[in-house]
């Protein structure tokens, strides 16, 4: 192969820059995935902090029978509204209006049972399908504390230490960092960042092969003093460059958004450094090379632009399988994960986000595995282009 592939490369880049639709497509996907992930996490943060900002509003029936419990609820930013006794249908209707997060009902026998040291029933009515159901953690926590306080006071009154209620004391120590929790929680989202590698180069890969074959301009190129390898490498690198630029910009924007979001409100954090991100981008360059080579290899077999688009679109489903299925299986990180395209990029970024030192071997595995597949696709495409009988058949 001579340096003539550079001429083909410049020619493909000029044609791509003239295609405003392809450039618009690139910009949309560069911005779409980072903003989508940022919006999802922002909504989760907003939901997690909303009860703390707004408090919890519940209706109470028979609250005068337990003034201490009512005071403890008010101290936890719980707004109480006393309502008249009502039946189950009335409580259900009230909850469906979503005017209250829950209804706390103390039965008429509450005072008598409490005085007689029998279990005094307290009913908590709520709608689990409503968004307000997530606000009830504070209410249930107060009820549990109130129950323990009463039990402890009654034991002391009988000369028994409340410590006997807890013969075994369990202490939990979580050594996991917020960074590792973040990486595990948003691991699927990390994989989605690499799917567009196949989209960024699709337009150029299809148009420079199936499109030119349909327009008969590929025959003119084959008649030039350039080998099939020169033509394929030039087209391949032109398509891959768009994917590399798109993935780099996308990861940089996503990194900036995750750094900006107050993930600590969810007990998470994002500690990936810009140096780590640069290493991920370098390792991901081979994924772009593989995506471009695969799409060119498929498009060269299509006899029309439309047929090539259909073939290439179907291949985009394949990278979604490891990205979605593997995190659902809760598999531990293993060496083979760095050998599967897209999954290796996802695994690499997840391990770095945990703040762990993984060494250079995972980077080399990630880069070389995709590069090897890319070279196989280029070799296959070159063999196809050497067959004049095949290339001249439309």
Beta strands, then each sheet from edge to edge (+ up, - down):
strand 1: 56-61
strand 2: 78-82
strand 3: 102-106
strand 4: 122-125
sheet 1: 2+ 1+ 3+ 4-
end
